[in-house]
Amino acid sequence: MTIKKALCFSLALACAATVSAQSYRTRSSNRTTGRGARTEAEIAQDQMDAKVKISQMPSIGPQSLIMAPSLSAQGGLQPISKGRRQWGVYDMTYRTAQRWTEELTVNWYVLCDTSKAKQKDKSKTAKRLPPYVYYTLVTRYVNIPEGDHRSCVCLPPSFIERYGEPVVLTCEIVTNEGKLLDGETVISNIGKPFIGGKFTDETKDKAEWWTIDEIINAKDRKTGDSLIEVRQGLVDRSKSPFYLVNNADYEAIQ
């Protein structure tokens, strides 16, 4: 795949990621139920929903790679690894204004650059990795009091080592009815060319890059191989060694 023939994936994703959180909220507020006149309770709920906002997005890059807390070994539980390994930890802060919010869902979409993998398999039998690996995770919080909260996902060390670090990360907050309340995307530098899609007037203003077929289903023009592989592996922090760190900042998961 030559640079001349390839479209730059970083440009495509940058276009997709330039949509601000404000435009996310504008699209969600323009959605209608089609039921005609709305009740005062529904209007009041919408006003509260509009105040659910992401206040700080996670960082992506070396600063998000953290060694897990280490506990002293007891009895015969001695470590067999040669050293502590780094987790990818991605922590988002959001704010709610309602005294109690029954339920909120945070959707995570993460794209990793496999060229950033630290322990590549160079054996003759090794499977050739695609340029990018894509993860997604849905976390549902319940009984959320008014104030500031955190939501966090992690990539275990083996996934960072084998498949690389995130270069694009999106968070969305939605209600249990699926109404989008807020969303933002962070993107880092992506160096290598990628056969993505040329953005048309219809698609260039979409923040939901994972829904754009020219990106998520892009293939190598010569080999026909997929350039993004969908994998499982992204976990909520409750399934990581960081579960007890600042635990009061995170609401109950259901």
C-alpha positions in Angstrom: 0.0 0.0 0.0 1.7 3.2 -1.2 1.2 6.6 0.3 0.1 7.9 -3.1 -2.8 5.4 -3.2 -3.7 5.5 0.4 -5.9 8.0 2.1 -4.6 9.3 5.4 -6.6 7.7 8.2 -5.6 10.4 10.7 -7.2 13.0 8.5 -10.4 11.0 8.3 -10.6 10.5 12.0 -9.6 14.1 12.7 -12.6 15.2 10.6 -14.8 12.8 12.5 -13.5 13.9 15.9 -13.8 17.7 15.3 -17.5 17.6 16.3 -17.6 19.2 19.7 -19.5 18.1 22.7 -21.9 20.9 22.1 -22.9 19.5 18.7 -23.4 16.1 20.3 -25.9 17.7 22.6 -27.5 19.7 19.8 -28.3 16.5 17.9 -29.7 14.7 20.9 -31.9 17.6 21.9 -33.4 17.7 18.4 -34.7 14.2 18.6 -38.4 13.9 19.0 -40.6 11.2 20.3 -43.3 11.7 17.7 -46.0 11.6 20.4 -47.2 15.2 20.0 -47.4 17.5 23.0 -45.0 16.8 25.9 -45.8 16.9 29.5 -44.3 19.3 32.1 -42.5 16.3 33.7 -40.9 15.3 30.4 -39.8 18.9 29.7 -38.4 19.2 33.3 -36.5 15.9 32.8 -35.0 17.1 29.5 -33.8 20.2 31.3 -32.0 18.0 33.8 -30.7 15.7 31.1 -29.2 18.7 29.4 -27.0 19.3 32.5 -25.4 15.9 32.3 -22.0 16.8 30.9 -18.6 15.3 30.4 -16.2 17.6 32.3 -12.9 15.8 31.5 -12.0 13.2 29.0 -9.3 10.5 29.5 -5.8 11.1 28.3 -4.3 8.7 25.7 -0.6 8.2 25.4 2.2 7.3 27.8 0.5 9.2 30.7 -2.4 6.7 30.6 -0.1 3.6 31.1 0.0 2.8 34.8 1.5 0.0 36.9 -1.1 -1.8 39.0 -1.0 -1.3 42.8 1.3 -3.9 44.4 0.4 -5.9 47.5 2.8 -7.7 49.7 2.8 -11.4 49.1 1.4 -13.6 51.8 2.5 -17.2 52.5 3.5 -18.9 49.3 2.0 -16.3 47.0 5.3 -15.1 45.5 5.3 -13.3 42.2 6.5 -15.3 39.1 6.7 -12.3 36.8 10.0 -10.5 36.4 8.5 -7.1 36.8 5.3 -5.1 37.2 3.4 -4.5 33.9 1.5 -1.5 32.7 -2.2 -1.2 32.3 -4.0 1.2 30.1 -6.2 3.3 32.4 -8.8 5.7 30.8 -10.7 7.8 33.3 -13.6 10.2 32.3 -15.2 12.7 34.7 -18.9 13.7 34.3 -21.4 15.8 36.2 -25.1 15.4 37.0 -27.5 18.0 38.2 -30.5 16.0 39.3 -30.7 15.0 43.0 -30.9 11.4 42.0 -30.5 10.0 38.5 -32.0 6.5 38.2 -29.6 5.2 35.6 -27.0 6.3 33.0 -25.0 4.4 30.5 -21.5 5.2 29.3 -20.5 3.8 25.9 -16.8 3.5 25.2 -15.2 3.2 21.7 -11.5 2.7 21.5 -9.2 2.3 18.5 -5.6 1.0 19.0 -2.6 1.3 16.7 -0.9 -2.1 16.5 2.4 -0.5 15.4 2.6 0.7 19.0 2.7 -2.9 20.3 5.7 -3.4 22.6 6.0 -7.1 22.3 5.3 -8.1 18.7 5.3 -11.8 17.6 8.0 -12.1 15.0 7.9 -15.8 14.6 7.3 -17.4 11.2 4.0 -18.8 12.3 2.7 -15.5 13.8 -0.6 -14.1 12.6 -0.1 -10.8 10.8 -1.8 -8.1 12.7 -4.1 -5.5 11.1 -3.0 -1.8 11.4 -5.7 -1.2 14.0 -7.7 -3.0 16.7 -11.1 -1.8 17.9 -12.7 -2.3 21.3 -16.1 -1.2 22.7 -17.7 -1.5 26.1 -21.0 -0.5 27.7 -21.1 0.4 31.4 -24.4 1.0 33.2 -24.5 3.1 36.4 -27.5 3.3 38.8 -28.6 5.5 41.7 -26.4 8.4 40.8 -26.5 11.4 43.2 -26.0 15.0 42.1 -22.4 16.0 41.6 -19.2 14.9 40.0 -18.5 11.3 39.1 -16.0 9.2 37.2 -16.3 6.4 34.7 -13.2 4.3 33.9 -12.2 1.5 31.6 -8.9 -0.4 31.4 -6.8 -2.4 28.9 -4.9 -5.3 30.6 -1.2 -5.4 30.1 -1.2 -8.2 27.6 -3.5 -6.3 25.3 -1.3 -3.2 25.4 1.8 -5.3 24.8 0.3 -7.3 21.9 -2.0 -4.9 20.2 -0.7 -1.4 21.0 -2.1 1.7 22.7 -5.3 3.7 21.9 -5.0 6.5 19.3 -8.8 7.3 19.2 -11.1 7.2 22.2 -14.8 8.2 22.4 -17.1 8.4 25.4 -20.9 8.8 25.2 -23.4 9.2 28.0 -26.9 8.0 27.3 -30.1 7.5 29.2 -31.7 4.1 29.7 -34.0 5.0 26.8 -31.0 5.5 24.6 -31.1 9.3 24.5 -27.7 10.8 23.9 -26.8 13.3 26.6 -23.2 14.1 25.9 -20.2 12.7 24.0 -16.6 13.6 23.2 -13.7 12.2 21.3 -9.9 12.4 21.9 -7.5 11.6 19.1 -3.7 11.3 19.0 -1.3 11.4 16.1 -1.7 8.5 13.7 1.4 8.3 11.5 0.9 5.6 8.9 -1.4 5.9 5.9 -4.7 4.1 5.9 -7.3 3.3 3.3 -10.2 5.1 4.8 -13.1 6.8 3.2 -13.1 10.2 1.6 -15.6 12.2 3.7 -18.6 13.6 1.9 -20.8 16.5 3.0 -23.1 13.9 4.6 -20.4 12.1 6.7 -17.7 14.6 7.5 -19.7 16.1 10.4 -20.4 12.8 12.1 -18.7 12.3 15.5 -19.6 8.6 15.5 -16.6 7.4 13.6 -17.3 3.8 14.4 -20.5 4.0 12.4 -18.7 5.2 9.2 -18.4 2.3 6.9 -15.4 3.7 5.0 -13.5 3.6 8.3 -14.6 0.7 10.3 -14.9 -1.7 7.3 -11.9 -0.4 5.3 -9.8 -3.0 3.5 -6.3 -3.1 2.0 -6.7 -2.4 -1.7 -4.1 -4.9 -2.7 -4.8 -7.8 -0.4 -8.4 -7.2 0.6 -7.5 -7.7 4.3 -9.4 -5.7 6.9 -7.5 -2.8 8.3 -9.4 -2.8 11.6 -10.0 -5.9 13.7 -12.8 -6.0 16.3 -11.7 -7.6 19.6 -12.8 -8.0 23.1 -10.6 -7.0 26.0 -11.6 -3.6 27.2 -12.8 -4.0 30.8 -14.5 -1.8 33.4 -12.2 -0.7 36.3 -14.2 -2.9 38.7 -12.5 -5.9 36.9 -9.0 -4.4 37.3 -6.5 -4.0 40.2 -7.5 -0.3 40.4 -11.0 -1.1 41.7 -10.3 0.2 45.3 -8.5 3.3 44.2 -10.6 6.4 44.8 -13.6 4.0 44.9 -16.0 6.7 46.2 -15.7 8.5 42.8 -17.5 5.7 40.9 -21.2 4.8 41.1 -22.7 1.4 41.4 -22.7 -0.7 38.3 -25.5 -2.9 37.2 
